[in-house]
Amino acid sequence: MKPETVGMSSARLARLDEVMKRRYVDGGFLPGMLTHVYRKGQLVHTGMCGQMDIERGKAMREDAIFRIYSMSKPITAVALMMLVEEGLIGLDDAVHDHIPAWKNLGVYASGVPSLLPQASPSFMTTPTLRPMKVVDLATHTSGLSYGFMMRTAVDAAYRRAKVVDRETPGGLQGMVDQLAQIPLDFSPGTAWNYSVAIDVLGYLVEKLSGMSFGEFLRTRLFEPLGVDDTAFYVPSDKTERFSSCYQPETAASGLKLQDDARESTYARPPKLESGGGGLVSTAHDYLRFCRMMLNGGTLDGVQILSPKTVALFSLNYLPDGKEVADMALPGMFSESGYAGVGFSLGCGVNVDVAKTRLPGSLGEYFWGGAAATAFWIDPKEELTVVFMTQVIGSPARLTLRRDLRTLVYSAITESFA
């Protein structure tokens, strides 16, 4: 299908490939990359270059499998909304209605986690201003945190407990039990803090559906969508397609191996199925997920969500219409820049195009993964883009997403917004 038939330029899409290859692959920031651009019901562009395994000299391939890390989050949010549609849970439900052990969780006031593994942490807490709601989990306003933040005593307690470790005994239930012993970082709804909250949504899906989270995703979402390579681990018969992951060798450029595909922990099923960051996928699979959302919840005759539910993903759920920048705690990690960005269900949402200083549309929703993967869905332009690569901690992560977005939108010759 020629891009011109759906209001895009072949020559400008070729420029997308040229700039991204020259600047990021040839520049030593990425080992390789794979980009899908889909518009008005057609895959109009696939760009591919570089390598998926530098040590073995393996060129990037279209069916390569990638660690998608936080691009797992929107998938988990969709799973949750499937149960919302079935009347099993509501976004305004108090979380303790579904996790009774969390009913008296307080907000950290003082104290430190014990340095002795066998000792319990000693914390003083204050009551929350209101109960934590399910929507707080979906929008990272719950008071939970991530251990890698390195900001507070709460973060330190997460690191000590190894919260959301793939080998957590008891899996998601074990994680929820751990979190019942650690205070909240802040009162729900008062700040934005990137966190394990989406993993808690995965636990709720598991508990309410009566099946493991992985089994729910496989039987209720992936198989109906024809998504064959998205899972919490890579089976041995697919190892040949699994990409190795890299990290910067220096602050300037150059790469070194971070996770060898042949020796990866992803080669076996985890004890904890992380809906916040544990999935592997292919560009093809993730595009099918995005196409389903772009098409109002249905793909190839299979309905996953109602169009009215899908429309909720284009809305900002932060209190009083605030942006992430208004609520983010100091030093906060994020998979996007803050300017002009609100937060929807498991992903960011564009609420002020001018503030982003990038082409885009109000209501487009998006997110990325720790290995520099990215996607966005723009309902107004009938456009979705999936970008795959594998580099942890790239200094060019947000810049390359800026360039990707700029070059894709620059290839549009006819706007539908």
N, C-alpha and C positions, 0 to 999 in steps of 0.2 A: 504494500500500500504506500503510494507516494505521500509524503508529509503534506504536500500542497493541497491534497484533497480534503484535509482537515484543518486548513489554515495555519500550516507551519512551513518553514523553508528548509529544503534539503541542504542548501549551501550553509545556512546558519547552524544547522545541527552538526554538520561536518566541522564547523568552527568550534563547537562545543568539545568535540573529541580532540581536536588539535590542541586547544588551549589546556585542557585538563591533562592530556598526556605530557605535553611539554613542561607544564608548570609543576605537576605533582609526581608523575611517574619518572620522567627523565630527570626531574629536579631532585629525586632521591627521597621524597616524602612518603610515597606509596609504592608497594611492590607491583600492584596492578589494580585495575578497576573494571567494573561492569555496570553499565547504565542502561536502564529501560525508560523510554518516554512513551506514554500512552495517552491518546487524545481522541475524543468523540468515537469511542468504541474500537479504536485501531491502535495496534502497536506500531508507532511511526518511526521509532529509532531504537537501535541497540548499538551501543558503543562499548568496545572491549579492547583492552591493551594490557601489556605488562605480564607479570607472572603471578601464579597462585602459590608457588613453592619455589623460592629462589635457590635453595640448596640443591634441589633436584632438577632445576632448570625446566619446570613445568609451566607452560604458557597458560594464561587465564583461559578458562573455558566457560561456555554459556551455562552449563549445568553444575558449575562449582558450588560447593556447600560452604556457607559462611557462618561464623558466630555472629548473631545479630544483637546480642546483649539487650539494651533497652528498647530496641524495636520489638521486643517481646511484649512490652507494656500495652500497646494498643490492641494486640490480639487478646490479652487477658481482659481488657476493658470490654471488648466485644463479647467475650464469654460471659462476663458478669451481666451485660445488658440482655443477653439471651435469657438469663434467669429472671431478670427484672420483667421482661415481657411475659414470662410464665407466672408472674405473681408470687414468686418465691422470696423476693427481697425488694426493697425500695431504696433509692438513693438517699432519702431522708431518714432511713432507719438508724437508730442508735446502734453502733457497732456491738455494744455489750449485749444487745438482744440476741446476737448470733454468736458472740464470744463472751459468755458470762464471766469468765475469769478476768476479763478486762474492766469490769464494771467500776472498780475503785482505783483504776490507774490515775496517779497524780502527776503533777508537773514538777520537774526537778527544781529543788531549791538549794540544796547543798549536799556534800558528801562525795566520795570517790569510789570507783569499783575496786574491790580488793585485788591486790597483786598476787594473792595466794589462790591457786586454782580451786582448792577445796573449800575456800571460804565464800560466804555470800556477800554480795556488795552491800554497802550501808549507805542509804540515801535518805534525805529528808525531802518531803514533797509538800506541795500545796494543791488544793482541789482545782479541777478544771473549771473554767467559766461556764462551760456547757458540755454535754456529752459529745464524744466523737461520733460523727455520722459517716455513713458509707461514702457519701460524696466527698468527704474530707480525705478518705483513702484514695479515691480516684484522682484527686487534684493536688496531692502532696501538701495538704493543709491539716493533716491529722495530728501533728506533734511527734510523729515517728522520725527516724533519721537513717543514715547509712554510716557504717563504721569507718569508711574511708574518708569521711569529711575532716577528721582531725581537728575538730573545733571545740568540742565540749566533753564534759565527763560522761554525758550520755553516749556520745560517739565512742568513747573509750570502753564503755560497758558493752557496746555492740561488738567491738573488736575482741574483747575478752571472751565473750560468749560465741564468737564466730557466727553471728546471725546471718542467715541466708548463705551458709556454706553448702556446696553441693553434697557434702557428706554428713550433714546434720542428722544425728540419730532421730528417728521418728518423723523425718521429712517435714512437711508443712505444719503438722500438729506440733512437732518438736519446736519449730520456730515460734509458733504462737505461744507455746509454754514459756520459751525463753523471754519473749517480749512482755509477758505478764509480770516478770520480775524486774523490769527496767522502767524507770519513769519516763514520761514524755518530755520532749525537749521544750515544748511550749503548749499553751492551751489550744485545742483544736479551733481552727478558723481564724487565728490571729496572725499567722505567718505562713510563708511558703518555704518548704524545706524538702529538697529531693530525698527520697527515702525508700524504705522497703515496703511502703504501703501497698504497692501493686502486687507484691508477693502475698500480702494478706488478702487481697481480692481473690487471688488464686486459691488460697485456703478456703474462702467462703464458697467459691464455685465447687470445690471438692466436697465440702461438708453438705451443701444444699443439694447437690446432684446425686450424692451417694456413690460416686465413683472417683477414682484418683483423678487429679487435675489433668495429667497427661492423657488418660483414657477419655476424659470428657473432650479435650481438644481434638483428639484423634477421631473419635466417633461422631461428635456433634458438629465439628467445624472443618477439620482438615480433609477427611475423606469425602464429605458432601461437596466440598469445593474443588476436589481433584488436586489437592495439595499433598504431594507424596513424599517430599524430602524435608519437611519441617517437623522437628521433634526435639526432645531434650538430650539426645545423644546421636552419634553417627554409627550405625551398624557396620560391621566389618566389610560387608559387600559394597559399601559406599565410600570406604576410606580413600580410595583412589581419587575421588572427587572433592575431598575435604581440603580446604585451603589451610596452609600454615598461617600463623599470626605473628606479626612483627611489632617492634617498638623502635623509637628513634635511637640511633647510635650516638648522635650529638644533638645539641639544641638547634643546629643549622639544618643538617640533612644527613642521610645515610640511615640504614636499617640493620637491626640485628634480630635474630630469632627470639620470639617470646613464647610461642607454643607450637611445637612441632606436630603437624597433623598426624603423623604416624605414632606418636607417643602421647597424645593428648588425653586429658581427663574426660574429654567428650566422647571417647571411644567406648564408654560403658554407661549404663543408666545411672543417674544420680539418685541419692536417697531423697534429696529435696528437689522437687520440680519447680524451678523459679520462674514464676510468671512475670517477674520484674526484669529478668535478664538472662534466662537460661536456655533459650531456644537457639537452634541452628536452622538455617533455611537457605533457599536458593533465590536468585532474583526472580525466576519464573514463579515460584510459589508465592513470594511476597507480593508480586504484581497481581496474582489472582486474588489475594486477600484485598488489596487496594481497589481492584476492579469491582469486587463485590460491594465495597463501601461506596465507590463512586457511582455505582449503578443503583443506589438506594437499598442495599441489603440483599440483592438477588444477583446470582451469576449462573448463566446457562440453565435457567429454570429452577435453580435451587435457592429457596429463600432462607436466609440466615436471620435477618432482622427486618423489621418494618421500615419503610422510608422515613416515617416520623421519628423513629428511634435513631436512625442514622443521622438525621438532621441535628440531633442533639450534640453530635461531635463537632459541629461548627460553632458552638456557643461557648462563652466564657463563664465558668462557674466560680471564679474568685469573688469574694464578698464585695458587694457594692460596685461590681464591674471593674475592680482594680486590675492592674497588670502585674505580672510576675515581679517586675522591677519595683513595684510599690511594696511588696510583701516579702521578698527574698531576704533571708538572713545574711549578714555579712560573710563574705568568703564562700558563698554558696556555689557548688558545682551545678552545671546544667548542660543539657545537650543542645542548647540554643542560646543565642543572644537574648537579652531580656526586652529590648526596646520594642514596643508595639505588640508584645506577646501576652496573651492571657493563657489560662489553662482550662482545658476541656477534660474529657474522660480518658485519662491515660496518655494524653499528648498535648502539645502546645497548640494554640490557635491564634491566627492573625486577627488582632482587634484594631490595629491602627497602621495602615500601610505606610503612611508618611514617616512614622517613627522608626519603622524597620529599615528605612532608606534602601529598600530593595523592591523590585517589581513583585507583585503578588495580588491577592484578592482577600477582602474581608471574609472571614469564615473558613479560609483554607486551614487544614490541620496537618500536623507534621510531628516528627520526632527523629531521633538518631540513636545510634548505638556507640558503645565505648570504643569499638574498633573502627570508628569513622564512617560507618554505614549511615544511610539517611533515606528518608522517604517524605513525600508530601502528597496531599490530595486536595485539589482545587475544584470544588463542585461548580463554581461559576464559569470556569474556563473548560470544564469537562476534561480535566487533565490530572494525571498522576505520574509521578516519577519515583523510581527506585534506584538507589545507588549503593553498590557493594564494593567493599575493599576490606583489608584486615590489618590495621595498625592501631595498637593501643597507645594512647598518650601522645598522639601526633600534635606538634605545635601548630600545624596547619589545618586542624580539624574544622574549626568554625570558618576559616577563610575559604577552604575548598567548598564548603556548603554554600557560602555566599556566591562564589564564582559559578557553581553548578546552577544555582537558582537564577542568577543573572543571565547566564548563557542560554538556559532553556527558555526563559521568558522572552529573551531577545530573538528567539527563533520563531515566535508567534507572528503571523502576518494578518491574522483576523481574530479580533477579540470578541468573546461572547459575553463578557461581563457588562 
